[in-house]
Amino acid sequence: MMLKGVKRPLIAAAAISFLALTTACTNTEGPAPAASSDGAARGKSGQELAQAVQADPKVQELVPAAIKSKGKLTLVTDPTYAPIDFTDEKGNIVGLEPDMALAVAKKMGVTIAIEKGDFNGIIAGIEAKRYDASWAAFSITEERKAKVNMVSFMQGGTSVMVRKGNPLGINSELDLCGKTVAAQTGTTQALNVLPAFDKKCVDAGKDKPTSLLLPQQDNVNQSVAAGRAQALIADNALTAYYAQLQPDAFTSVDSILVEPSLSGVVSTKNDGGLAKAFQAAIQSLMDDGTYAGIMEAWNLKSGIVEKAEVNPTAGS
């Protein structure tokens, strides 16, 4: 992720490659330690840091009775959004958010179970109370806050990825005019960013981009690799990850960053106070240093925020 005006960190592909990741869905193992900004190996992975978290009595007081009673949070994510949420070669869910979700649950004194879901249907699933919450790289928007509670924990933004070497010379938003641009269905990129690109191109007297919306991020990536689309837009942590994991296939366009925004964990509007418990747990992790450690373990230091908030102003 990226703070506005701060250069994106390089994600060490060797440190977080699919072969190195052995985290189980039960969160018993972790990825190999990532490289820190000075090149030294980190002593602990995000998984190890999360496993070491102790319950916080002040946080536990805020956990809704229903969650306390079952002793578990049922979570959902779309694990096609590396390095935030994805699967390893064994099909196990890994990434920044599974580590953060585990750490938060430990502050609450409960366990977690993470289920797979299609991103475009997760909000509806939360509203229907099929899940307690979702960690799925959700950007915080006013439209989403009207339906669910969102607790901020990370700063992000939208970036562009193209085929290796950027053969079409896409270096600005207007360079996307007249091109086919892919995005994952239901994301902020599909709902907000692509329409904004349309307007900018029309205002500049150019052809609008042709939108190619696909159900999973893996499909979006493949559309660029196969030449169906000339570019894709996604969270800049994702574009950085894939550009380094597959440098023979992709290039991340570092000169484009649009709509910096907060990301958050999602719960239903009528959650019995769960959002407040999430806020307190995340803040507790921030205060004791675990939060920063997990972010840095995934080389996402630039996405760090100083406080967790319930339903903050979108775009703040």
C-alpha positions as CSV (number, residue, x, y, z in Angstrom):
1,M,0.0,0.0,0.0
2,M,1.1,3.6,-0.3
3,L,0.8,6.8,1.6
4,K,0.2,9.8,-0.6
5,G,3.6,11.1,-1.8
6,V,5.6,8.2,-0.4
7,K,7.5,5.9,-2.7
8,R,6.2,2.3,-2.7
9,P,8.6,-0.2,-1.1
10,L,10.0,-3.0,-3.1
11,I,8.4,-6.4,-2.2
12,A,11.0,-9.1,-2.1
13,A,9.6,-11.8,-4.3
14,A,11.9,-14.4,-2.9
15,A,10.7,-13.7,0.6
16,I,7.0,-14.0,-0.1
17,S,6.9,-16.3,-3.1
18,F,4.3,-19.0,-3.3
19,L,7.0,-21.6,-2.7
20,A,8.1,-19.9,0.5
21,L,4.6,-19.6,1.9
22,T,3.5,-22.5,4.0
23,T,0.9,-20.9,6.3
24,A,-2.1,-23.2,6.9
25,C,-5.7,-22.0,7.1
26,T,-5.5,-22.7,10.8
27,N,-2.6,-20.2,10.9
28,T,-0.1,-22.5,12.5
29,E,2.9,-21.7,10.2
30,G,4.1,-18.6,8.5
31,P,5.9,-17.2,5.5
32,A,9.7,-16.9,5.4
33,P,10.9,-13.7,7.0
34,A,10.7,-10.7,4.5
35,A,13.7,-8.5,3.9
36,S,13.6,-5.2,5.7
37,S,14.3,-1.9,4.0
38,D,18.0,-2.0,4.9
39,G,18.3,-5.5,3.4
40,A,18.7,-7.4,6.7
41,A,16.5,-10.4,7.3
42,R,13.7,-9.9,9.7
43,G,13.8,-12.0,12.8
44,K,10.1,-12.9,12.7
45,S,7.4,-13.3,10.0
46,G,4.0,-11.6,10.3
47,Q,2.6,-15.0,11.2
48,E,5.0,-15.4,14.1
49,L,4.3,-12.0,15.4
50,A,0.5,-12.6,15.3
51,Q,0.9,-16.0,17.1
52,A,2.8,-14.2,19.9
53,V,0.0,-11.8,20.6
54,Q,-1.6,-12.0,24.1
55,A,-5.2,-11.1,25.0
56,D,-5.9,-7.6,26.0
57,P,-8.5,-7.4,28.9
58,K,-9.7,-4.0,27.7
59,V,-10.3,-5.3,24.2
60,Q,-12.0,-8.4,25.6
61,E,-14.5,-6.3,27.4
62,L,-15.8,-4.9,24.1
63,V,-16.2,-8.3,22.3
64,P,-19.9,-9.0,21.7
65,A,-21.4,-11.7,23.9
66,A,-22.3,-13.8,20.8
67,I,-18.7,-13.9,19.7
68,K,-17.5,-14.6,23.2
69,S,-20.0,-17.5,23.5
70,K,-18.8,-19.3,20.4
71,G,-15.2,-18.3,21.0
72,K,-14.5,-17.8,17.3
73,L,-14.8,-15.2,14.5
74,T,-16.0,-16.5,11.2
75,L,-14.3,-14.5,8.5
76,V,-14.4,-14.3,4.7
77,T,-12.0,-13.1,2.1
78,D,-11.3,-13.4,-1.6
79,P,-7.8,-14.9,-1.6
80,T,-6.8,-13.7,-5.1
81,Y,-5.2,-10.4,-4.0
82,A,-1.6,-11.0,-3.2
83,P,0.2,-10.0,-1.1
84,I,-2.9,-8.9,1.0
85,D,-5.0,-12.1,0.7
86,F,-4.0,-15.1,-1.4
87,T,-3.3,-18.8,-1.4
88,D,-0.1,-20.8,-1.3
89,E,0.7,-23.8,-3.5
90,K,-1.2,-26.0,-1.1
91,G,-4.4,-23.9,-1.3
92,N,-3.9,-22.4,2.2
93,I,-5.0,-18.8,2.8
94,V,-2.0,-16.5,3.5
95,G,-1.1,-12.8,3.4
96,L,-1.0,-9.6,5.3
97,E,-4.7,-9.7,6.3
98,P,-4.8,-13.3,7.6
99,D,-1.8,-12.4,9.8
100,M,-3.5,-9.2,11.0
101,A,-6.9,-11.0,11.5
102,L,-5.2,-13.6,13.7
103,A,-3.4,-10.9,15.8
104,V,-6.7,-9.0,16.3
105,A,-8.5,-12.2,17.3
106,K,-5.8,-13.0,19.8
107,K,-6.2,-9.5,21.4
108,M,-9.9,-10.4,21.7
109,G,-9.2,-13.9,23.1
110,V,-10.9,-15.8,20.3
111,T,-9.9,-17.9,17.4
112,I,-10.6,-17.4,13.7
113,A,-11.9,-19.5,10.7
114,I,-11.3,-17.9,7.3
115,E,-13.6,-18.9,4.4
116,K,-13.2,-18.2,0.7
117,G,-15.7,-16.0,-1.1
118,D,-16.2,-14.1,-4.3
119,F,-15.2,-10.5,-3.7
120,N,-18.3,-9.1,-5.4
121,G,-20.6,-11.0,-3.0
122,I,-18.8,-10.4,0.3
123,I,-20.7,-7.3,1.4
124,A,-24.0,-9.1,0.8
125,G,-22.8,-12.0,2.8
126,I,-21.9,-9.7,5.7
127,E,-25.2,-8.0,5.5
128,A,-26.9,-11.4,5.6
129,K,-24.8,-12.4,8.6
130,R,-23.3,-15.4,7.0
131,Y,-20.0,-14.2,8.3
132,D,-19.0,-12.1,11.3
133,A,-16.5,-10.0,9.4
134,S,-14.3,-9.7,6.3
135,W,-10.7,-8.8,5.7
136,A,-10.6,-8.6,1.9
137,A,-8.6,-5.4,1.0
138,F,-11.8,-3.3,1.1
139,S,-11.2,0.4,0.4
140,I,-13.4,2.5,2.6
141,T,-16.0,4.4,0.6
142,E,-19.2,6.2,1.6
143,E,-21.2,3.8,-0.4
144,R,-19.9,0.8,1.5
145,K,-20.2,2.5,4.8
146,A,-23.9,3.0,4.1
147,K,-24.2,-0.8,4.2
148,V,-21.6,-2.0,6.6
149,N,-19.3,-0.9,9.4
150,M,-15.6,-0.4,8.3
151,V,-12.6,-0.1,10.7
152,S,-9.5,1.4,9.1
153,F,-6.1,-0.2,9.5
154,M,-4.1,0.6,6.3
155,Q,-3.5,3.2,3.6
156,G,-3.6,2.2,0.0
157,G,-4.1,3.5,-3.6
158,T,-4.7,2.5,-7.1
159,S,-1.9,1.8,-9.6
160,V,-1.5,0.4,-13.1
161,M,0.2,-2.7,-14.3
162,V,1.0,-3.5,-18.0
163,R,3.0,-6.1,-19.9
164,K,6.7,-6.4,-19.4
165,G,8.6,-3.3,-20.5
166,N,5.5,-1.2,-20.9
167,P,5.5,-1.5,-24.8
168,L,2.7,1.0,-25.2
169,G,4.4,3.7,-23.1
170,I,1.6,4.0,-20.6
171,N,2.9,6.6,-18.1
172,S,-0.1,8.7,-17.2
173,E,-3.9,8.3,-16.8
174,L,-4.5,9.9,-20.3
175,D,-2.3,7.2,-21.8
176,L,-5.1,4.8,-20.9
177,C,-7.6,6.5,-23.2
178,G,-8.7,4.2,-26.0
179,K,-7.1,1.2,-24.4
180,T,-8.7,-1.9,-22.8
181,V,-8.3,-1.6,-19.1
182,A,-9.1,-4.6,-16.8
183,A,-10.2,-4.5,-13.1
184,Q,-11.8,-6.9,-10.7
185,T,-15.6,-6.8,-10.5
186,G,-16.9,-4.9,-7.4
187,T,-13.7,-3.3,-6.5
188,T,-13.2,0.5,-6.0
189,Q,-11.2,0.4,-9.2
190,A,-14.2,-1.0,-11.1
191,L,-16.8,1.2,-9.4
192,N,-15.0,4.5,-9.1
193,V,-11.6,4.7,-10.8
194,L,-12.5,3.4,-14.3
195,P,-15.5,5.8,-14.5
196,A,-13.2,8.7,-13.5
197,F,-10.8,7.7,-16.2
198,D,-13.7,7.8,-18.7
199,K,-14.5,11.3,-17.7
200,K,-10.8,12.5,-17.9
201,C,-10.4,11.0,-21.4
202,V,-13.7,12.6,-22.6
203,D,-12.7,15.9,-21.1
204,A,-9.4,15.7,-22.9
205,G,-11.1,15.0,-26.2
206,K,-9.9,11.4,-26.3
207,D,-11.7,8.0,-26.5
208,K,-12.8,6.4,-23.3
209,P,-11.0,3.3,-22.1
210,T,-12.8,0.0,-22.8
211,S,-13.5,-1.6,-19.4
212,L,-12.9,-5.3,-19.0
213,L,-14.4,-6.4,-15.6
214,L,-13.5,-9.9,-14.4
215,P,-14.6,-11.8,-11.3
216,Q,-11.2,-12.6,-9.8
217,Q,-7.9,-10.7,-9.7
218,D,-6.1,-13.8,-11.2
219,N,-8.4,-13.4,-14.2
220,V,-7.5,-9.7,-14.4
221,N,-3.8,-10.4,-14.3
222,Q,-4.2,-13.1,-17.0
223,S,-6.1,-10.7,-19.3
224,V,-3.0,-8.5,-19.5
225,A,-0.6,-11.4,-19.8
226,A,-2.6,-12.8,-22.7
227,G,-3.1,-9.4,-24.4
228,R,-6.9,-9.2,-23.9
229,A,-6.2,-5.9,-22.0
230,Q,-3.5,-3.4,-22.4
231,A,-3.4,-2.5,-18.7
232,L,-5.0,-3.3,-15.4
233,I,-5.7,-1.2,-12.4
234,A,-5.6,-2.6,-8.8
235,D,-4.2,-1.8,-5.4
236,N,-0.6,-0.6,-5.7
237,A,0.6,-3.3,-3.3
238,L,-0.8,-5.9,-5.6
239,T,0.8,-4.4,-8.8
240,A,4.2,-4.1,-7.0
241,Y,4.0,-7.7,-5.9
242,Y,3.2,-9.2,-9.3
243,A,5.6,-7.0,-11.1
244,Q,8.4,-8.4,-8.9
245,L,7.1,-11.9,-8.7
246,Q,6.8,-12.2,-12.5
247,P,9.1,-9.6,-14.0
248,D,9.2,-11.4,-17.3
249,A,5.4,-10.8,-17.6
250,F,4.5,-7.5,-15.9
251,T,5.7,-4.0,-15.3
252,S,4.2,-1.7,-12.6
253,V,3.7,1.9,-13.8
254,D,5.2,3.8,-10.9
255,S,4.2,7.2,-12.3
256,I,0.4,6.5,-11.8
257,L,-1.2,6.5,-8.3
258,V,-4.8,7.6,-8.0
259,E,-7.4,7.8,-5.2
260,P,-5.2,7.1,-2.1
261,S,-7.6,5.6,0.4
262,L,-7.9,3.8,3.7
263,S,-8.6,0.1,3.8
264,G,-10.7,-1.6,6.5
265,V,-12.1,-4.7,8.1
266,V,-15.9,-5.0,7.4
267,S,-18.7,-6.1,9.8
268,T,-22.5,-5.7,9.6
269,K,-24.1,-2.5,10.7
270,N,-25.9,-4.3,13.5
271,D,-22.8,-6.1,14.8
272,G,-23.4,-5.8,18.6
273,G,-20.3,-3.6,19.0
274,L,-17.9,-5.8,17.0
275,A,-16.6,-2.8,15.0
276,K,-15.6,-1.1,18.3
277,A,-13.8,-4.3,19.4
278,F,-12.0,-4.4,16.1
279,Q,-11.0,-0.8,16.5
280,A,-9.7,-1.3,20.1
281,A,-7.8,-4.5,19.1
282,I,-6.1,-2.9,16.1
283,Q,-5.2,0.2,18.2
284,S,-3.8,-2.1,20.9
285,L,-1.6,-3.8,18.2
286,M,-0.5,-0.4,17.0
287,D,0.4,0.7,20.5
288,D,2.5,-2.4,21.3
289,G,4.3,-2.4,18.0
290,T,2.9,-5.6,16.6
291,Y,0.9,-3.9,13.9
292,A,4.0,-2.2,12.5
293,G,5.9,-5.4,12.7
294,I,3.3,-7.3,10.7
295,M,3.2,-4.5,8.1
296,E,6.9,-4.4,7.8
297,A,7.2,-8.2,7.6
298,W,5.1,-8.0,4.4
299,N,7.2,-5.0,3.2
300,L,4.1,-2.8,3.4
301,K,5.6,-0.2,5.8
302,S,4.3,2.7,3.6
303,G,0.7,1.6,4.3
304,I,1.0,2.1,8.0
305,V,-1.5,4.4,9.7
306,E,-1.3,5.8,13.3
307,K,-4.8,5.1,14.5
308,A,-7.7,2.8,13.8
309,E,-11.1,4.4,13.3
310,V,-14.7,3.2,13.0
311,N,-16.2,4.5,9.7
312,P,-13.7,7.2,9.0
313,T,-14.3,9.7,6.3
314,A,-13.7,8.0,2.9
315,G,-10.5,9.1,1.3
316,S,-9.0,10.5,4.5
